[in-house]
Amino acid sequence: MSLTRILALGTASALVMGSAAAASELREQALSMFDPLPSTVPAVEDNEITPEKIDLGKALFFDPRMSASGVFSCNSCHNLATGGDDNMPTSIGHGWQKGPRNSPTVLNAVFNDAQFWDGRAEDLKAQAKGPVQAGVEMANTPENVIKTLTSMPQYVDWFEASFPDEEEPVTFDNFAKAIEAYEATLITPAPFDAYLNGNDNALTADQKEGLALFMDKGCASCHNGVNLGGNGYYPFGLIEKPGADVLPEDDRGRFQVTKTADDSYVFRASPLRNIDQTAPYFHSGKVWDLETAVAIMGTAQLGMELQEDEVEKITAFLGSLTGEMPEVVYPVLPAETLETPRPTGEVER
């Protein structure tokens, strides 16, 4: 008998059949597919994380002067008050242009194998450089970022404290490393982590049934690991392609990175932590309801029509992935000087 069926029998029947054994089996199966969040900030490759570097990265993350217009910061599209994204179909950037894809959450992004929907950035350092230079996002240049930073003595001091062994610490690479160090602290431990760590009461009965369904139906074949996603690439519409309203034909996903035909309409599996906070869904940002998104994934990726109660219970399980935000205190940023480049809203065509 499947774990889903055992859990669905209810408390009395489960006791007769050995609820303790069933509960243990459910957790063991979950631990074979998922990992709890670590209790400390994870290490990242080629970037020692220090308190000084975290503080610098936090200032840079919130500073809109890293954009050409002086309007947009990292937090504009990855708002820490709204789930680490901007809750828009696609983000608004320089000159009020619309970006091509939905903004992923920055929360727990350090655990993704690669960044962006198509995986074109290998880590958070590489990701931090992209939006700054994208014409539809922050529309700046590395040279202008460095000119802006060096025009403010406080920033120079912070870079020197963060990179004490470097003769010229204010560089675009170090700008990205500092942001990566801060983003690595944006970890949200959730009830699901407590459950994986042995607390049976961390999940409700519906959430446990949803977890069993999530594994039994095959959702975990793509959404697994510590972030329940973010670690593999899969065709969207593996079994049945969604309509163009959900899967736009002009966005071929990872193909735009690899130029390999097999990568057409292939995307990185979305990380699912805090997913109930980050509507709308999918790279197109066209679906606003999480239950609708779950049902679409059933037909598109699994080739099955999930029953209404199955969708509800899987969605309940996904709610157990919503975690506790780290405390965020808005930073006081250095003041501009006469040497600080002036903002511009011009859009290059």
C-alpha positions in Angstrom: 0.0 0.0 0.0 1.4 3.4 -0.9 2.3 6.1 1.7 -0.4 8.3 0.2 -3.0 5.7 0.8 -1.8 5.0 4.4 -1.9 8.7 5.3 -5.3 9.1 3.7 -6.8 6.4 5.9 -6.9 8.8 8.9 -5.6 8.6 12.4 -7.5 5.5 13.7 -6.8 3.3 10.6 -3.2 4.5 10.5 -2.8 3.4 14.1 -4.1 0.0 13.3 -1.7 -0.4 10.4 1.2 1.0 12.4 1.3 4.8 12.0 4.8 5.1 13.6 6.2 2.8 10.9 4.3 4.7 8.2 5.6 8.1 9.5 9.1 6.8 9.6 8.9 5.5 6.1 7.5 8.8 4.8 10.4 10.7 6.4 13.0 8.2 5.1 11.6 8.5 1.6 11.7 12.3 1.9 15.3 12.2 3.1 16.3 10.2 0.1 15.1 13.0 -2.2 15.5 16.2 -0.2 18.0 17.8 2.1 17.2 20.3 5.0 18.7 23.7 4.9 22.0 24.0 6.8 22.0 25.9 10.1 24.9 28.2 9.0 25.7 30.3 6.0 27.1 28.0 3.3 30.5 28.5 1.9 30.7 29.6 -1.8 33.5 28.9 -4.2 36.4 31.4 -4.5 34.8 33.9 -2.1 35.4 33.8 1.6 32.3 35.2 3.4 33.2 37.7 6.1 31.0 40.1 8.1 32.6 43.0 6.4 31.8 41.5 3.0 28.2 40.8 3.9 27.6 44.3 5.1 29.2 45.7 1.9 27.1 43.4 -0.2 23.9 44.4 1.6 24.6 48.1 0.8 25.2 47.3 -2.8 22.1 45.1 -3.0 19.9 48.0 -1.8 21.7 50.9 -3.6 19.8 52.2 -6.7 22.8 54.1 -7.8 24.3 50.9 -9.2 21.8 51.5 -12.0 22.3 54.1 -14.7 19.1 55.9 -13.8 19.6 55.8 -10.0 16.2 54.2 -9.7 16.7 50.4 -9.7 18.6 48.3 -7.2 18.9 44.5 -6.9 16.0 44.7 -4.4 13.8 46.3 -7.0 13.3 42.9 -8.8 14.3 40.7 -5.8 12.3 42.5 -3.1 13.0 41.0 0.3 9.7 42.2 1.6 7.7 40.2 -1.0 9.3 36.8 -1.2 12.6 37.8 -2.8 11.0 38.7 -6.1 8.8 41.5 -7.4 5.5 39.7 -7.8 5.1 40.8 -11.4 4.8 38.8 -14.6 8.0 40.3 -15.8 10.1 43.0 -14.2 10.1 46.7 -15.0 13.6 48.1 -15.7 15.5 51.0 -17.2 13.2 53.5 -19.0 10.2 51.4 -17.7 11.0 48.7 -20.2 9.7 45.2 -19.5 12.1 42.3 -19.1 11.5 39.0 -21.0 11.1 36.6 -18.0 9.6 36.4 -14.5 12.1 37.3 -11.8 13.2 34.3 -9.7 13.4 34.7 -5.9 16.8 35.5 -4.4 15.9 33.7 -1.2 18.0 30.5 -0.9 19.3 31.1 -4.4 22.8 30.2 -3.1 21.7 26.5 -3.2 20.9 26.6 -6.9 23.4 24.8 -9.2 23.1 27.8 -11.6 21.2 31.1 -11.8 18.5 32.4 -14.2 15.8 30.3 -15.8 18.2 29.2 -18.5 21.2 28.6 -16.2 23.4 31.1 -18.0 25.1 32.2 -14.8 27.1 29.6 -13.0 26.8 31.2 -9.5 25.6 34.3 -7.7 28.8 36.2 -8.6 28.1 35.8 -12.2 24.4 36.5 -11.7 25.1 39.8 -9.9 26.9 41.1 -12.9 24.1 40.4 -15.4 21.3 42.7 -14.4 23.6 45.6 -13.8 24.6 45.5 -17.5 21.3 44.5 -19.1 19.8 47.3 -21.1 16.3 46.4 -20.0 17.2 46.2 -16.3 19.8 48.5 -14.7 21.5 49.6 -18.0 24.8 50.4 -16.4 28.4 49.5 -17.2 31.2 48.1 -15.0 33.2 51.2 -15.6 30.4 53.5 -14.4 29.7 51.3 -11.4 33.4 51.6 -10.4 33.4 55.3 -11.0 30.3 55.6 -8.8 31.7 53.6 -6.0 35.1 55.3 -5.9 33.5 58.7 -5.8 32.2 57.9 -2.3 34.9 57.5 0.3 32.8 55.4 2.6 32.4 52.8 -0.2 36.2 52.8 -0.7 36.7 52.1 3.0 34.2 49.3 3.0 35.8 47.6 0.0 39.2 47.9 1.6 37.9 46.3 4.8 36.2 43.5 2.8 39.2 42.8 0.5 42.2 43.7 2.8 44.8 41.8 0.8 44.1 43.5 -2.5 46.0 46.5 -3.8 42.9 47.8 -5.7 39.9 46.4 -3.9 37.2 48.4 -5.7 36.6 46.2 -8.8 33.6 44.9 -10.6 34.5 41.3 -9.6 34.6 42.3 -6.0 31.3 44.2 -6.4 29.8 40.9 -7.5 31.6 38.9 -4.7 30.2 41.2 -2.0 26.6 40.8 -3.3 27.1 37.1 -3.4 28.2 37.1 0.2 25.1 39.0 1.3 22.8 36.9 -0.8 24.3 33.7 0.7 22.8 34.8 4.1 19.2 35.0 2.7 18.2 31.5 3.9 14.7 30.8 5.1 14.4 27.7 7.4 10.9 26.3 7.0 8.6 23.7 8.7 9.7 21.2 6.1 13.2 21.4 7.4 12.1 20.8 11.0 10.2 17.8 9.7 13.2 16.4 7.8 15.2 16.9 11.0 12.8 14.7 13.0 9.9 16.9 14.2 6.8 14.9 13.2 4.5 17.8 14.3 6.1 20.3 12.0 3.7 19.4 9.1 0.0 19.1 9.2 -1.8 15.9 8.1 -2.7 17.5 4.8 0.9 18.6 4.3 2.1 15.1 5.0 -0.4 13.7 2.5 0.8 16.3 0.0 4.4 15.4 0.5 3.5 11.7 -0.1 1.7 12.7 -3.3 4.5 15.0 -4.4 6.9 12.0 -4.2 4.6 9.3 -5.5 3.3 11.2 -8.5 6.9 12.1 -9.6 7.1 15.8 -8.8 10.3 15.1 -6.9 12.1 13.7 -9.9 12.7 17.3 -11.0 12.1 19.2 -7.7 14.5 17.6 -5.3 17.6 18.5 -3.2 17.9 21.2 -0.7 16.0 23.8 -2.8 13.5 21.4 -4.2 14.6 22.5 -7.7 17.3 24.8 -9.1 19.5 21.8 -9.9 18.5 20.5 -13.3 17.1 21.4 -16.7 13.9 19.9 -18.2 11.6 20.6 -21.2 8.6 22.6 -20.2 5.9 20.4 -21.7 7.7 17.1 -21.3 4.5 15.2 -21.9 2.1 17.9 -23.1 3.1 21.4 -24.1 1.0 24.1 -22.4 -0.6 26.8 -24.6 1.3 29.8 -25.8 -0.3 31.8 -23.0 1.9 29.9 -20.5 4.8 28.8 -22.8 5.5 31.6 -25.2 6.8 30.3 -28.5 9.4 33.0 -28.9 11.3 32.1 -25.7 13.2 28.9 -26.3 14.8 28.8 -22.9 18.2 27.1 -22.5 18.6 26.9 -26.3 19.4 30.6 -26.2 22.5 29.7 -24.1 23.7 26.4 -25.7 22.3 26.8 -29.3 21.5 23.1 -29.1 18.2 21.9 -30.6 17.6 19.5 -27.8 17.6 22.5 -25.4 14.6 24.1 -27.0 12.0 25.1 -24.4 14.2 23.6 -21.7 14.3 25.5 -18.4 15.9 25.1 -15.0 13.6 23.4 -12.6 12.2 26.2 -10.4 13.2 26.1 -6.8 10.1 25.6 -4.7 11.0 27.2 -1.3 8.7 30.1 -0.5 6.7 29.3 -3.7 3.4 30.4 -2.2 4.9 33.9 -1.7 6.2 34.4 -5.3 3.3 34.5 -7.7 3.0 34.7 -10.6 4.5 31.4 -11.8 6.6 30.0 -14.5 9.3 31.8 -16.6 6.5 33.6 -18.4 4.8 34.8 -15.2 1.4 34.1 -16.7 -0.2 32.0 -13.9 -1.2 33.7 -10.7 -2.7 30.8 -8.7 -0.5 28.2 -7.2 -3.1 25.4 -7.4 -3.5 26.2 -11.2 0.3 26.0 -11.6 0.3 22.6 -9.8 -2.4 21.3 -12.1 -0.5 22.5 -15.2 2.6 20.7 -14.1 0.6 17.5 -13.7 -0.5 17.5 -17.3 2.6 19.1 -18.8 5.3 17.2 -17.0 3.7 14.1 -15.5 1.0 13.4 -18.2 -1.8 13.1 -15.6 -4.9 15.0 -14.6 -4.4 15.5 -10.8 -7.6 15.3 -8.9 -8.8 18.4 -7.1 -8.0 17.1 -3.6 -4.6 16.0 -4.8 -3.9 19.5 -6.1 -5.0 20.9 -2.8 -2.8 18.6 -0.7 0.3 19.1 -2.9 -0.3 22.9 -2.6 -0.6 22.5 1.2 2.7 20.7 1.2 4.3 23.5 -0.8 3.1 25.8 2.0 5.4 24.0 4.4 8.4 25.3 2.3 7.7 28.9 3.3 10.3 29.8 5.8 11.4 32.4 8.3 13.0 35.4 6.8 16.3 36.7 8.2 15.9 40.1 9.8 16.5 42.8 7.2 17.5 46.3 8.4 17.6 48.8 5.6 21.2 50.0 5.3 22.2 53.7 5.5 24.1 54.3 2.2 27.1 56.6 1.6 26.2 60.1 0.3 27.0 61.2 -3.2 29.8 63.6 -4.0 30.4 66.0 -6.8 32.4 63.2 -8.6 29.5 60.8 -8.5 28.1 60.2 -12.0 24.8 61.8 -12.6 21.8 59.5 -13.3 20.4 59.1 -16.7 17.1 57.7 -18.0 18.0 57.6 -21.6 17.3 54.3 -23.4 19.6 53.2 -26.2 17.8 51.9 -29.2 
